[in-house]
């Protein structure tokens, strides 16, 4: 951070990290990087809270999708297993 601002450091960290974030999540984090260091403390806290709220919503949606897909794959595995047993009999 000796040669860059907090926002630039944040942006570089988001771009170089290897995560399973969606493009939408990455864009939200990059928008946050543009606000860091540009406004007063209250403005930054407000922006962080907005970002946190959005990411919590994204997490809830991801958990819901995981649960839906988990049921699907479990049923698919059972169906394929039964099909193989029927074919072998």
PyMOL commands that set and color helices and strands:
alter all, ss='L'
color gray80, all
select helices_A, chain A and resi 6-16+23-35+41-88
alter helices_A, ss='H'
color red, helices_A
deselect
rebuild
show_as cartoon
